[in-house]
Amino acid sequence: MHYTRSRSYLISSLSQDPLLKSISNAANLAVVSVGYRLAPEYPFPAGPEDCFDAAEYLVDNSSTVFGAPLKFMGGELSLIFLHQ
C-alpha cells in the first residue's frame, strides 16, 4: 500500500504511525508512508512529484523489495495520479 496525505499543523507525521501500523497488521500489507517536499520552501508541484516518483518506484520495484506487487494507493495526494 502506498499512502500519501497532506500535512497539517494539528496532525504530525508521527501521529499517523499507529494508524498505519494497524492497517498493516489488519490487512497483512507492507505500508509505505511517503515524506515529500513542502511549500513554501519547495513550491508546487514539488510535493506531488515526490509522491508520483515514490508510487512509480513501488509499481516498478515492489515485487522485488516487498515480495508482492503494489496493491493500491491511498491518501489525499493519490488523487493527483488520476489527473496524469
C-alpha positions in Angstrom: 0.0 0.0 0.0 1.3 3.5 -0.9 -0.1 6.1 1.5 0.2 9.8 1.0 -1.5 12.5 2.9 -1.3 16.3 3.2 0.4 17.6 6.3 -1.3 19.9 8.8 -0.4 21.7 12.0 -2.8 19.5 14.0 -1.6 16.1 12.8 2.1 15.3 12.7 3.6 12.6 10.6 4.4 10.7 13.7 0.8 10.6 14.9 -0.2 8.6 11.8 2.2 5.8 12.6 -0.2 3.9 14.9 -2.9 4.1 12.3 -0.6 2.8 9.5 0.6 0.0 11.8 -2.9 -1.1 12.5 -3.8 -1.0 8.8 -0.6 -3.0 8.0 -1.4 -5.6 10.7 -5.1 -5.9 9.9 -4.7 -6.2 6.1 -1.4 -8.1 6.2 0.2 -5.4 4.0 3.5 -3.5 3.9 2.6 0.1 4.2 4.8 2.8 2.8 4.3 6.4 4.1 5.9 8.9 1.8 7.6 12.0 3.0 7.5 14.8 0.4 8.8 18.4 0.0 6.5 21.1 1.3 5.8 24.7 0.3 6.9 27.4 0.6 10.5 26.1 0.6 9.6 23.8 -2.3 6.8 25.3 -4.5 4.1 23.3 -6.2 4.4 20.8 -7.9 7.5 19.5 -5.9 5.3 17.6 -3.4 3.1 15.8 -5.8 6.1 15.0 -8.0 7.8 13.3 -5.0 4.6 11.3 -4.4 4.4 10.3 -8.0 8.1 9.3 -8.0 7.5 7.1 -4.9 4.4 5.5 -6.5 6.3 4.9 -9.8 9.2 3.3 -7.9 6.8 1.0 -6.0 5.0 -0.1 -9.2 8.3 -1.0 -10.7 10.0 -2.5 -7.7 7.6 -3.6 -5.0 7.7 -7.3 -6.1 11.4 -7.3 -5.6 11.6 -5.1 -2.5 8.5 -6.2 -0.6 7.7 -9.6 -2.2 4.4 -8.6 -3.8 3.1 -6.1 -6.3 1.6 -2.7 -5.3 -2.0 -3.4 -4.3 -3.4 0.2 -4.1 -2.7 3.8 -3.2 -4.5 5.8 -0.6 -4.4 9.3 0.9 -5.3 12.7 -0.5 -2.3 13.2 -2.8 -3.0 9.9 -4.6 -5.9 11.7 -6.3 -3.3 13.6 -8.3 -2.4 10.4 -10.2 -5.9 10.3 -11.6 -5.2 13.6 -13.4 -1.9 12.4 -15.0 
